[in-house]
Amino acid sequence: MRNQTREERSPGSRRRPALLWLLLPYVLFLGVLPLVNRVTPTVLGLPFLFFWVLLATLATPLSVWLARRGDRARGRM
């Protein structure tokens, strides 16, 4: 198989490492959930699980912004 230039590749085969930031919410909400599923300790008066979900919810827009910023830096948007 010959090497394809950047222009010859199909649009879905481009490398976009900035989109890896979008895995962060998935990992925070689902991947780590069995490890943080506990009531104690309390953080800021919240059970640890509630605090974790709040933290993951606040991290989601940050990861989307980082993915968008990475795509814009490569001239994709």
Secondary structure, DSSP 8 states (H G I E B T S, - for coil): -----TTTS-GGG---GGGGGGHHHHIIIIISHHHH--S-SEETTEEHHHHHHHHHHHHHHHHHHHHHHHHHHTT--
